Amino acid sequence: MADSNALVVSDTVITPQIIMTEGAGKAYQSVAQSTAIAIQDATDNLRNINTISTTALGVAMAQFLETKDPSYIQAMELANKMSLEAASNFQTIGINAAAVLKAYPPGQ
């Protein structure tokens, strides 16, 4: 026989306030995960751009040393510029992702 003083789980656990709090917490976690993924993607992009830039820089340097053709200097400058722009892009994405997360209510 059940105890008449026993609490019914649905009466104590699932209140509108608990549902709202848990929902807000889950929404915050989702936004946090999305911003983390955006930063991971930006990191991958930065790594890939740096690989391409370093390769292009090495090839251009080798060609310049072999031929003394000054057009390879321009290629080296462009490769360096590509790396700098990728780093700036990474920083912008990181700052913006952090701002989005900071502005999002974590739930109470």
Buried (B, 14 or more C-beta within 10 A) or exposed (E): EEEEEEEEEEEEEEEEEEEEEEEBBEBBEEBBEBBEEBBEEBEEBBEEBBEBBEEBBEBBBEBBEEEEEEEBEEBBEEBBEBBEEBEEBBEEBBEBBEEBBEEBEEBE
